[in-house]
Amino acid sequence: MPEYLDIVDEKDKVIGKDTRENVHDRLQIHRDVHVLVINSKGEVLLQKRSMKKGDYPGYFDSSVGEHVLSGESYKEAAIRGTREELGFEPEELIEIVGYDSFSDRQRTRRRVFICHSDGPFKFNRDEVDSVSFVPVDDIVKRLKASEMKVTKGFTLTLKEYMRYQS
């Protein structure tokens, strides 16, 4: 069954809907969310994307990344994505920022949420190979040393999270 996404304009107003495949093929603006799960030590949960994924297989990414389905709110998508990808429903989601993530592959209006949990997590093996908590300083050091492959979207989300923290 195809997944339908809302197509939005520059002001985030819904102007139509289409299948995920068509939205991506036509580079139409649509919505997505990233969720960063933070543990009691202040570390960020990273997911290592499944090698089965078409985009960025084996790369590290935000704790949760999810398209907002047609008719769904950003927050509803964040809750659904956390449940589907990590096996839990966050007690509280805090929206920290919204930004545009436009590339030659897709054009999204992204909202970033944080939630707090120490686990355990029951992640979807079709989506995620592994998860691990990593201190933000370690992520930054590993990125500067080119020791970690991360998605472009996570790089943007990490910058926004660090700006939120300061």
C-alpha positions as MATLAB code, in Angstrom:
seq = 'MPEYLDIVDEKDKVIGKDTRENVHDRLQIHRDVHVLVINSKGEVLLQKRSMKKGDYPGYFDSSVGEHVLSGESYKEAAIRGTREELGFEPEELIEIVGYDSFSDRQRTRRRVFICHSDGPFKFNRDEVDSVSFVPVDDIVKRLKASEMKVTKGFTLTLKEYMRYQS';
ca = [
       0.000    0.000    0.000;
       1.533    3.349   -1.002;
       2.437    5.908    1.636;
       0.885    9.339    1.004;
       2.575   12.592    2.000;
       1.191   16.112    2.050;
       2.783   18.518   -0.402;
       3.322   21.937    1.188;
       4.260   25.410   -0.005;
       6.996   27.718    1.290;
       4.771   28.686    4.242;
       4.106   25.037    5.172;
       0.508   25.188    3.946;
      -0.819   21.939    2.481;
      -1.394   22.304   -1.257;
      -1.851   18.656   -2.242;
      -0.786   15.094   -1.588;
       0.892   12.311   -3.486;
       2.745    9.056   -2.927;
       6.104    9.196   -1.188;
       7.759    7.950   -4.363;
       6.196   10.672   -6.545;
       6.906   13.417   -4.000;
      10.587   12.445   -3.969;
      10.831   11.926   -7.737;
       9.269   15.364   -8.380;
      11.239   17.076   -5.576;
       8.060   18.425   -4.025;
       8.216   20.067   -0.607;
       6.904   17.786    2.130;
       7.248   17.321    5.893;
       9.415   15.162    8.104;
      10.587   14.921   11.698;
      13.711   13.994   13.589;
      13.574   12.884   17.211;
      16.660   12.945   19.406;
      16.425   10.648   22.409;
      18.545   11.961   25.280;
      19.517    9.741   28.220;
      20.011   10.715   31.878;
      23.728   11.409   31.152;
      22.839   13.887   28.388;
      24.010   11.565   25.620;
      22.247   11.339   22.248;
      20.899    8.029   20.982;
      22.225    7.400   17.470;
      20.780    4.830   15.162;
      22.882    3.016   12.632;
      20.709    2.663    9.572;
      20.019   -0.815    8.259;
      22.128   -2.024    5.365;
      18.764   -2.815    3.712;
      17.934    0.908    3.421;
      18.063    2.477   -0.026;
      19.460    5.779    1.248;
      22.509    5.998    3.503;
      22.758    2.281    4.389;
      25.029    1.758    7.399;
      25.236    5.458    8.206;
      24.531    6.946   11.620;
      21.419    9.089   11.909;
      19.114   10.803   14.381;
      17.441    8.564   16.952;
      14.307    8.657   14.785;
      13.662   10.039   11.315;
      10.159    9.887    9.904;
       8.069   11.347    7.106;
       4.879   13.086    8.188;
       2.047   11.182    6.536;
      -0.816   12.971    4.833;
      -3.211   14.404    7.433;
      -0.784   13.792   10.300;
       0.775   16.484   12.506;
       4.505   16.776   13.068;
       4.080   15.630   16.666;
       1.918   12.642   15.670;
       4.615   11.592   13.186;
       7.311   11.922   15.881;
       5.333    9.726   18.274;
       4.551    7.141   15.573;
       8.149    7.085   14.379;
       9.523    6.613   17.888;
       7.107    3.750   18.477;
       7.873    2.093   15.112;
      11.656    2.562   15.100;
      12.542    2.239   18.798;
       9.587    0.420   20.337;
       8.452    2.996   22.885;
       6.129    5.972   23.120;
       7.768    9.096   24.541;
       6.238   10.491   27.723;
       7.025   14.023   26.583;
       8.207   15.425   23.259;
       9.723   18.883   23.149;
       9.861   20.620   19.782;
      13.145   22.510   19.602;
      13.373   23.821   16.049;
      12.009   23.722   12.540;
      14.173   24.148    9.445;
      14.216   23.426    5.723;
      16.282   20.484    4.553;
      16.554   20.843    0.797;
      18.905   18.739   -1.297;
      19.092   17.261   -4.766;
      17.340   14.175   -3.320;
      14.398   15.693   -1.435;
      12.921   18.926   -0.115;
      11.530   18.746    3.403;
      10.241   21.036    6.103;
      11.692   19.381    9.191;
      10.756   19.702   12.841;
      13.130   18.414   15.490;
      11.914   17.039   18.808;
      13.747   15.768   21.859;
      12.590   13.280   24.449;
      14.248   11.613   27.407;
      14.714    7.887   27.899;
      17.386    5.445   29.027;
      15.705    2.572   27.205;
      15.475   -0.298   26.739;
      14.693   -0.061   23.047;
      13.133   -2.629   20.727;
      14.237   -1.293   17.386;
      12.953   -2.399   14.015;
      15.709   -4.494   12.408;
      14.394   -3.673    8.920;
      15.074    0.013    9.623;
      17.899    0.038   12.170;
      21.023   -2.142   12.588;
      21.924   -0.846   16.052;
      21.458    2.013   18.504;
      23.891    3.518   20.988;
      24.131    6.551   23.238;
      27.036    8.842   22.415;
      28.130   12.087   24.092;
      27.689   15.075   21.758;
      31.368   16.033   22.166;
      32.390   12.566   20.961;
      30.107   12.840   17.927;
      31.637   16.199   17.006;
      35.218   14.883   17.455;
      34.503   11.805   15.349;
      32.933   13.916   12.605;
      35.899   16.308   12.508;
      38.255   13.332   12.254;
      36.086   11.753    9.503;
      35.676    8.667   11.690;
      31.908    8.503   11.411;
      29.575    8.354    8.425;
      26.389   10.308    9.150;
      23.452   11.352    7.017;
      23.359   14.942    5.824;
      20.064   15.386    7.682;
      21.634   14.329   10.970;
      24.459   16.828   10.486;
      21.893   19.622   10.179;
      19.853   18.354   13.125;
      22.968   18.049   15.310;
      23.905   21.685   14.558;
      20.410   22.814   15.519;
      20.474   20.705   18.697;
      23.825   22.191   19.732;
      22.472   25.700   19.101;
      19.426   24.823   21.259;
      21.728   23.569   24.051;
      23.738   26.812   24.172;
];
